[in-house]
Amino acid sequence: MSGTTDAPTVPSEPPAPAREAQALMSGGRAARILSADTPILQLVMLAILFGVAAITIDGFVTKSSIYSVIVLASFLGVAAIGQTIVILIGGLDLSVASVISASNLIMAALTGKGWSPALAIAFVIVAGALVGAANGFIVRRWRVSPLIITLATGGIVYGIALAMTNSGLAPAKIPTWLSDFSSPIGKTFGIGIPPVVVGWLLVAVVIGVILRRTASGRRIYATGANERAADLAGVRTLRVWVGAFALSGAAAAVTGVLLVGFVDSASVGAGSQYLFTSLAAVVVGGTSLVGARGDYTRSVLGALILTLISTILIAHGAGSALQEAAYGFLILVFVGVYGRERRVRDQV
């Protein structure tokens, strides 16, 4: 036997094809992580739509035209605030359109009856929040489909609004400051930026911080990810559901008020277009219908995308039917992209 010992075995590097495969897999994982955290698809789509509008619509690239688009997007974005939170917890709110229409009519009617504008606005916002809270409580407490409950309560609320305002014919007194706030030519502290746009931006920042940096945001995502696990962890999921739907009702009421200022009058069915688009903005933005995936920043992008599509179609003579078809196609596409994900609770 030889007195020498064998030299330690040095692990050999994997062959070049294996190294390339590992690199590709790592890159694929990185790409998936990046796409999950960054709405790349939405940003690219927004840039393309802006370019199409700039090329095909005369006078689009002007301050007044761009502000008009953003103001219209802000109304949709505000309507999508509560819808986003409700979808994050695994729900759906189809009463948004009815609450918008009802608050639009009632707020204007109350000012016509001598109420101060501030009191009328506060009344419809609180009423909208109460309607939403009732939706959330009923859905969560008795495990009823949110689609059924929110459609039913929406119909009730809108019917009451029509009865209170004589089918929308009640007199109204719209304050000048509300019209200025919602107008594309309004100014913020003397600066030529519409106040409603500034307000929307501030709200988006606040909601983003709440969702990502606070305990309340963590409770929302935990409820949407796995409600049973959240209950066991001490999260009062009933409160989360009630709060999310209350926010949705309040946001819808605010949208109705903003539309009063924008049009300078109340109108029957003012919120009808938001039945579909408030949901479409959330889905097109990339918030998943499986719950707990997404945020309001994505809904902001979704609102801008839908508004640009609507602007382009209207500028080229397309009717509402084609717009609805375009929205439906987009929803199918984005549900196909984001809806294939398994629920978080199924992966734990």
Secondary structure as GFF3:
##gff-version 3
##sequence-region A 1 348
A	DSSP	alpha_helix	16	37	.	.	.	ID=ss1
A	DSSP	alpha_helix	40	56	.	.	.	ID=ss2
A	DSSP	alpha_helix	63	88	.	.	.	ID=ss3
A	DSSP	alpha_helix	96	112	.	.	.	ID=ss4
A	DSSP	alpha_helix	117	142	.	.	.	ID=ss5
A	DSSP	alpha_helix	146	164	.	.	.	ID=ss6
A	DSSP	alpha_helix	176	182	.	.	.	ID=ss7
A	DSSP	alpha_helix	195	213	.	.	.	ID=ss8
A	DSSP	alpha_helix	215	225	.	.	.	ID=ss9
A	DSSP	alpha_helix	227	232	.	.	.	ID=ss10
A	DSSP	alpha_helix	237	263	.	.	.	ID=ss11
A	DSSP	alpha_helix	274	285	.	.	.	ID=ss12
A	DSSP	alpha_helix	296	315	.	.	.	ID=ss13
A	DSSP	alpha_helix	320	338	.	.	.	ID=ss14
A	DSSP	three_ten_helix	344	346	.	.	.	ID=ss15
###
